[in-house]
Amino acid sequence: MKSIKQIFKSNKYTGYIIAGIAGSVFSIAAFSAMWGTNNANTQYPNTQSQLARYASLNTSKAFDFTGVSAVSTPAVVHIKTTISSKQRSGNRRSQEFNPFDFFGGPGFDFEMPQQRPSQASGSGVIIAEDGIIVTNNHVIEGANKIEVTLNDKRTYIADLIGSDKNTDLAVLQISETDLPYVKLGNSDDAKVGQWVVAVGNPFNLNSTVTLGIISALGRNIDLLRSKGNQYAIENFIQTDAAINPGNSGGALINTAGELVGINTAIASQTGSYAGYGFAIPSNLMKKVVGDIQKYGKVQRAMLGVMIQDVTQELMEEKGLKDLKGVYIPEVVEGGAGAKAGIKAGDVIVKIGTSAINSSSRLQEEIGKYRPGDKVQVILRRNSDEKEITVTLLSKEGSQELTKASAPSAEEFKGLSLKNASSEKRKNLSLKHGVLVVDVQKGPFKSAGIPEGFVITHIANEPIYSTTGAMNVLRQIRGATTIEGKTKSGTEKIFAVKLDK
């Protein structure tokens, strides 16, 4: 029998064997360095340093998507909303066929018997360890109660920080810290053909991951504007990663484990996945979320021009140099563009350093700015190229930023209510409830309900929002009970008699 040394010496495949062994050792070492050798103690990569180390593995030609899944799935949540039957009937989507439609949300609700609340569901993405969650506006619109279930099955009642119909985005927060979150990527770097995964948490089945590529960029499918949103911004990332009902608000993740989009809609004739999904770019999302957190609403900047895609017909009709850019058929009098010197007939080819070749791209780029911001606009006028500095304005024509006004209290028979803040609820050890801000003459004052009282239950039904409280109160006839806590934390139950 030959010795190992003799076999290696005589075998013509020795070089391949050695290379294979070396490659295996290197792979094991690299994997161990990334994830640790003790599988039982492996943690989800969450910190920036872990994410950076993970992203470095992208150079592997044999890349698989287990790492991407490990990064993203813990940060994608299930969202369930409760909506009153009256609201549901008013908000129900048109039954007319629309090949481009939202998935999840109100269109895929679990119907309850008449006169009882119905439920809708979708997904959301944790973007900060202190419980900030991004989802679609259409997932939570009109909700009395927003319930969030994490990947590890912990459940929370979420506060709505704010929402924006024009981009179909909403920001929620849950009272928790040290949560897994997804690092935000740069959607401007996205390219057609790149691998992406779509991560959702539909119908509380825990996160699902599907693989595809970016099929197209800058898609304007006229979905948001068709819903009556005049200033809608649509510059969707299109993907063929399988997306199905319940995935609204889920994550589109690149191979570095970064969030590059919020999954929003599908093109389908059946309501199920048919090959085309659309996601809101993460850079636009970052601006919208930042505005909502800082100002309570989105600060919308306007260039003050009408825009039109350059087609072959338009190029020939107007004698344009080529098909690049976006044509300006009209300039709004007194708008930002007119004040800066933009004229009808100009063709915008760049905003800052970003090339502009579609109306949707221009809308997204301007959508990243606030009123008062200065932007460099590169345009062609006849055969000349010009650079113009434009100071953007709000739709009211102002450079000023405005904060959202505090939501007004809702009133019913002398009882004025506002949503109780998370801090207020925490101080009273409550998970839900609404705050009594004023009590005027009427049945509630007669019952002895004091100002500052936090209502947690009406007629034994849990109360999560003023909308929910009003819906319950308006349906009650005769005597009922109202439960909650006083300012000092004392639990009380009041008997109230409402008119028939």
C-alpha positions in Angstrom: 0.0 0.0 0.0 1.4 3.4 -1.0 2.0 6.0 1.6 0.1 9.3 1.5 3.4 11.0 0.5 3.8 8.5 -2.4 0.2 9.1 -3.6 0.7 12.9 -3.6 3.9 12.5 -5.4 2.5 10.3 -8.2 -1.0 11.6 -8.6 -1.4 14.1 -11.4 -4.4 15.7 -9.6 -2.3 16.6 -6.5 -2.4 20.3 -7.2 -6.2 20.3 -7.4 -6.5 18.3 -4.2 -4.2 20.7 -2.3 -6.1 23.7 -3.7 -9.4 22.3 -2.7 -8.2 21.6 0.8 -6.8 25.1 1.1 -10.0 26.6 -0.2 -12.1 24.7 2.3 -9.9 25.8 5.2 -10.1 29.4 4.0 -13.9 29.3 3.7 -14.3 27.8 7.1 -12.0 30.4 8.6 -13.8 33.2 6.9 -17.2 32.0 8.0 -16.0 31.5 11.6 -14.6 35.0 11.6 -17.8 36.5 10.4 -20.4 34.5 12.5 -18.4 33.0 15.3 -17.7 29.3 15.8 -20.4 28.7 18.4 -23.7 28.4 16.5 -25.7 28.3 19.7 -24.5 31.8 20.6 -24.6 33.3 17.2 -26.4 36.7 17.2 -28.1 38.5 14.3 -25.7 40.9 12.7 -27.1 44.2 13.9 -24.4 46.7 14.8 -22.7 48.8 12.1 -19.4 46.9 12.5 -21.1 43.6 12.0 -23.0 44.8 9.0 -19.7 46.1 7.5 -18.0 42.8 8.0 -21.0 41.0 6.5 -21.0 43.3 3.4 -17.3 42.4 2.8 -18.4 38.9 1.9 -20.1 40.3 -1.2 -16.9 39.7 -3.2 -17.6 35.9 -3.0 -18.6 34.6 -6.4 -20.5 31.7 -4.7 -22.6 34.2 -2.8 -25.7 32.8 -1.1 -28.5 34.7 0.6 -28.5 33.2 4.1 -26.5 36.1 5.5 -28.9 38.7 3.9 -31.8 36.8 5.4 -30.2 36.7 8.8 -29.7 40.4 8.7 -33.1 41.4 7.5 -35.7 39.0 8.8 -35.5 39.9 12.5 -36.2 43.5 11.6 -39.3 42.9 9.5 -42.5 42.9 11.5 -46.2 41.9 11.0 -48.7 44.8 11.3 -52.4 44.2 12.1 -54.8 47.0 12.2 -58.4 47.2 13.5 -60.8 49.4 11.6 -64.4 50.1 12.5 -67.1 48.8 10.2 -68.2 52.3 9.3 -64.7 53.4 8.3 -64.1 50.2 6.4 -67.2 50.7 4.2 -66.1 54.2 3.5 -62.5 53.3 2.8 -63.0 50.1 0.8 -61.2 50.2 -2.5 -63.0 50.5 -5.8 -64.0 47.2 -7.3 -62.9 48.5 -10.7 -60.0 46.5 -12.2 -56.6 48.2 -11.8 -53.6 46.2 -13.0 -51.4 48.1 -10.6 -52.6 47.8 -7.0 -51.5 47.8 -3.4 -51.0 44.5 -1.8 -51.9 43.9 1.8 -53.7 46.6 3.7 -57.4 47.2 3.4 -57.8 45.3 0.2 -56.8 42.0 1.9 -58.7 42.4 5.2 -60.2 39.6 7.3 -63.9 40.6 7.2 -65.9 40.4 10.5 -69.7 40.2 10.8 -71.5 43.5 10.1 -71.3 46.2 12.7 -68.1 44.7 14.2 -64.6 46.0 13.5 -62.7 44.4 10.6 -59.0 43.8 10.4 -56.3 44.4 7.8 -52.6 43.4 7.8 -49.3 44.2 6.3 -45.6 44.3 7.0 -43.2 46.9 8.4 -39.4 47.5 8.8 -37.6 48.4 11.9 -35.0 51.1 11.0 -33.8 52.1 14.5 -33.2 50.1 17.6 -35.5 52.3 19.6 -38.6 50.9 17.8 -39.0 53.2 14.8 -40.9 51.3 12.1 -41.6 52.2 8.5 -44.6 50.8 6.6 -47.1 52.0 4.0 -49.7 54.5 4.7 -52.4 52.3 3.1 -51.6 49.6 5.7 -52.5 51.8 8.7 -54.9 54.4 7.2 -58.0 54.8 9.3 -56.9 52.3 12.0 -58.3 52.4 15.5 -55.6 50.1 16.7 -52.2 49.2 15.2 -50.6 46.0 16.6 -47.1 45.0 15.8 -45.7 41.5 16.1 -41.9 41.1 16.0 -40.2 38.2 14.3 -39.7 36.6 17.8 -43.5 36.8 18.3 -43.4 39.7 20.9 -46.4 41.9 20.4 -46.9 45.7 20.9 -49.4 48.4 20.4 -47.8 50.9 18.1 -48.1 54.7 18.1 -48.6 56.4 14.7 -45.9 59.1 14.5 -47.1 60.4 11.2 -47.9 59.5 7.6 -47.8 60.8 4.0 -50.3 59.9 1.3 -48.2 61.4 -1.4 -45.4 58.8 -1.0 -47.6 56.1 0.7 -45.4 56.0 3.8 -46.1 55.9 7.5 -43.9 56.0 10.6 -44.8 54.0 13.7 -43.0 53.5 17.1 -43.3 50.8 19.7 -42.1 51.1 23.3 -39.0 48.9 23.1 -35.3 49.3 22.8 -32.3 47.3 21.6 -34.3 45.9 18.7 -32.8 44.4 15.5 -32.9 46.9 12.6 -32.0 47.1 9.0 -29.2 49.5 7.9 -30.4 52.0 5.3 -28.8 51.7 1.9 -28.3 54.2 -0.9 -31.1 53.6 -3.5 -29.4 55.9 -5.9 -26.7 53.2 -6.3 -29.3 50.6 -7.3 -28.8 49.2 -10.8 -30.9 47.1 -13.1 -29.9 43.5 -12.9 -28.6 43.6 -9.3 -29.8 40.9 -6.9 -32.3 41.8 -4.2 -34.5 40.0 -1.7 -38.0 41.0 -0.8 -38.7 40.4 2.9 -42.2 40.5 4.3 -44.1 39.2 7.3 -47.6 38.4 5.9 -50.5 37.2 7.9 -48.2 36.7 10.9 -46.4 33.7 9.3 -43.0 35.2 10.4 -40.8 36.7 7.8 -40.7 35.3 4.2 -37.8 35.9 1.9 -37.9 35.8 -1.9 -35.1 36.3 -4.4 -35.0 38.3 -7.6 -33.3 41.1 -9.4 -34.0 44.8 -9.9 -36.0 44.7 -13.2 -36.3 48.5 -13.7 -35.8 51.9 -12.1 -37.9 55.0 -12.1 -41.2 53.3 -12.7 -44.2 55.7 -12.6 -47.4 53.5 -12.6 -49.8 56.3 -11.7 -50.9 54.4 -8.6 -50.8 57.1 -5.9 -52.0 59.9 -8.1 -55.0 57.8 -9.3 -56.0 57.6 -5.6 -56.4 61.4 -5.6 -53.0 62.4 -4.3 -52.2 65.5 -6.4 -48.6 65.8 -5.3 -47.8 62.1 -5.4 -44.2 61.1 -6.0 -43.8 57.8 -7.9 -40.3 56.7 -8.9 -40.6 53.0 -7.9 -37.9 50.4 -8.0 -39.3 47.4 -10.0 -38.3 43.9 -9.0 -39.3 40.4 -10.0 -38.7 39.0 -6.4 -42.0 37.3 -5.6 -44.3 39.6 -3.5 -47.7 38.6 -2.4 -50.6 40.0 -0.3 -49.6 40.9 3.2 -46.2 42.2 2.1 -47.1 45.9 2.0 -44.5 47.8 3.9 -41.9 45.0 3.8 -38.3 45.4 2.9 -36.4 45.3 -0.4 -32.8 44.4 0.6 -29.6 44.4 -1.5 -26.7 41.9 -1.2 -25.0 44.0 1.4 -28.0 43.5 3.7 -29.1 47.1 3.3 -32.6 48.5 2.9 -33.0 50.0 -0.6 -36.8 50.1 -0.8 -40.2 49.7 0.9 -42.3 47.2 -1.0 -45.6 48.9 -1.9 -47.5 47.5 -4.9 -47.7 44.7 -7.5 -48.8 44.5 -11.1 -51.4 41.8 -11.2 -54.8 40.9 -12.7 -55.6 38.5 -9.8 -54.3 40.2 -6.7 -51.4 37.7 -6.4 -47.8 37.9 -7.6 -47.5 38.0 -11.4 -43.9 38.9 -11.9 -43.8 42.7 -11.1 -43.4 44.3 -7.7 -42.7 48.0 -6.9 -40.8 49.5 -4.0 -40.4 53.1 -2.8 -36.7 54.0 -2.9 -35.0 54.2 0.5 -33.5 57.7 -0.2 -36.9 59.2 -0.6 -38.1 57.2 2.4 -35.3 58.6 4.6 -36.3 62.2 3.8 -40.0 61.5 4.4 -39.3 59.7 7.7 -36.9 62.4 8.8 -39.5 65.1 8.2 -42.2 63.3 10.0 -40.0 62.7 13.0 -38.7 66.3 13.2 -41.7 68.3 12.0 -44.7 66.0 12.3 -45.3 66.2 8.6 -43.5 66.1 5.2 -41.9 69.4 4.1 -42.7 69.3 0.4 -40.5 71.4 -1.9 -41.7 72.6 -5.3 -39.7 73.5 -8.4 -42.7 75.4 -9.8 -42.6 74.0 -13.4 -44.8 71.7 -15.5 -42.8 68.7 -16.7 -43.1 66.3 -19.6 -41.0 63.3 -20.6 -39.0 63.7 -23.8 -40.4 61.4 -26.5 -39.3 61.0 -30.2 -42.4 62.9 -31.3 -41.7 65.8 -28.8 -38.0 65.9 -29.8 -38.9 66.3 -33.5 -41.7 68.8 -32.8 -39.6 71.0 -30.5 -36.4 70.6 -32.4 -34.6 69.2 -29.3 -31.0 68.0 -29.4 -31.8 64.4 -28.2 -34.1 62.4 -26.0 -32.3 63.2 -22.7 -33.8 65.2 -19.9 -37.3 66.4 -19.0 -39.1 69.1 -21.1 -40.6 72.2 -19.4 -43.8 73.2 -21.3 -44.8 75.8 -18.7 -43.4 77.6 -15.8 -45.6 78.6 -12.8 -45.7 82.3 -12.4 -44.1 83.4 -9.1 -42.8 79.9 -8.5 -39.2 78.8 -7.6 -38.3 78.0 -11.2 -39.6 81.3 -12.6 -37.8 83.3 -10.0 -34.5 81.5 -10.8 -34.8 82.1 -14.5 -36.1 78.7 -15.8 -38.2 79.3 -19.0 -40.8 77.3 -20.9 -39.1 75.2 -23.5 -36.1 74.5 -21.3 -35.0 70.9 -20.9 -33.7 69.9 -17.4 -30.9 67.3 -17.7 -29.6 67.3 -14.1 -30.6 68.1 -10.5 -27.4 68.5 -8.6 -25.2 65.6 -9.8 -28.2 63.3 -10.6 -29.0 62.8 -14.3 -32.7 63.4 -15.1 -34.3 61.5 -17.9 -37.8 61.1 -16.7 -40.5 63.1 -14.9 -40.6 60.5 -12.1 -36.9 60.8 -11.5 -37.1 64.6 -11.3 -40.0 64.4 -8.9 -38.1 62.1 -6.6 -35.0 64.3 -6.7 -36.9 67.4 -5.8 -38.8 65.4 -3.2 -35.6 64.9 -1.3 -35.3 68.6 -0.6 -37.3 71.0 1.7 -38.6 74.5 1.1 -35.7 77.0 1.3 -33.1 74.5 0.1 -31.0 75.6 -2.9 -30.4 73.2 -5.7 -28.3 73.3 -8.8 -30.3 72.7 -12.0 -28.5 71.9 -15.2 -30.7 72.6 -18.3 -30.5 73.0 -22.0 -31.9 76.1 -23.7 -31.8 75.8 -27.5 -28.2 74.4 -27.9 -26.8 76.1 -24.8 -26.3 74.4 -21.5 -27.0 76.5 -18.4 -26.5 76.0 -14.7 -29.1 77.7 -12.5 -29.4 77.9 -8.7 -33.0 77.5 -7.6 -34.3 78.2 -4.1 -37.1 75.8 -3.7 -40.5 76.9 -2.3 -43.5 75.2 -0.6 -46.7 74.9 -2.5 -47.8 78.1 -0.7 -44.8 79.9 -2.2 -42.8 80.1 1.0 -39.3 79.1 2.1 -40.4 78.6 5.6 -40.7 75.2 7.3 -43.8 74.5 9.3 -44.5 72.0 12.0 -47.6 70.0 12.0 -50.2 71.5 14.3 -51.2 69.4 17.4 -54.1 67.2 16.6 -57.3 68.7 17.8 -59.3 66.9 20.5 -62.3 64.9 19.4 -65.5 65.8 21.2 -68.6 63.8 22.0 -71.4 65.1 24.2 -69.1 67.4 26.2 -66.2 64.8 26.4 -63.0 65.9 24.7 -60.4 63.2 24.0 -56.8 63.0 22.7 -54.5 60.1 22.1 -52.5 59.5 25.3 -48.8 59.8 24.7 -46.5 56.7 25.2 -44.9 58.6 28.1 -48.2 59.2 29.7 -49.2 55.6 29.4 -45.9 54.4 30.7 -46.1 56.6 33.8 -49.5 55.0 34.5 -48.4 51.5 33.6 -50.9 51.3 30.7 -50.5 49.7 27.4 -53.3 51.6 25.7 -55.8 54.4 26.4 -57.0 57.9 25.5 -56.7 61.1 27.5 -59.6 63.2 28.7 -58.5 66.8 28.0 -61.8 68.5 28.9 -65.3 67.6 30.3 -68.2 70.0 29.7 -71.8 69.8 30.9 -73.3 66.5 29.8 -73.6 62.8 30.7 -69.8 62.4 31.2 -69.5 65.4 33.6 -72.6 64.1 35.4 -70.9 60.7 35.8 -67.9 62.4 37.5 -65.2 61.7 34.9 -62.4 64.1 35.6 -60.0 66.0 33.3 -56.7 64.0 32.9 -58.4 60.7 33.2 -57.1 58.0 30.8 -59.8 55.8 29.4 -58.7 52.3 28.8 -62.1 50.6 28.2 -65.6 51.6 27.1 -68.4 49.1 27.5 -65.6 46.5 28.3 -64.0 47.1 24.9 -60.3 48.1 24.9 -59.6 51.6 23.6 -56.5 52.4 21.6 -57.2 55.7 19.9 -59.6 58.6 19.9 -61.0 57.4 16.6 -61.8 54.0 18.2 -63.3 55.7 21.3 -65.6 57.8 19.2 -66.7 54.9 17.1 -67.7 52.9 20.2 -69.4 55.9 22.0 -71.5 56.7 18.9 -72.9 53.2 18.8 -73.9 53.0 22.5 -77.5 53.5 23.6 -78.4 53.6 27.3 -76.1 52.8 30.2 -72.5 51.8 29.8 -69.2 51.8 31.8 -66.0 53.7 31.3 -62.8 52.4 32.9 -59.3 53.8 33.3 -56.9 55.6 35.6 -56.8 59.0 37.2 -53.8 61.4 37.0 -52.5 59.8 40.3 -52.8 56.3 38.9 -56.0 55.2 40.7 -58.1 52.8 38.8 -61.7 53.9 38.4 -64.9 52.8 36.7 -67.7 55.3 35.9 -71.3 54.5 34.9 -72.6 56.7 32.1 -76.0 56.9 30.7 -76.2 58.0 27.1 -79.4 59.2 25.3 -81.1 56.6 23.1 
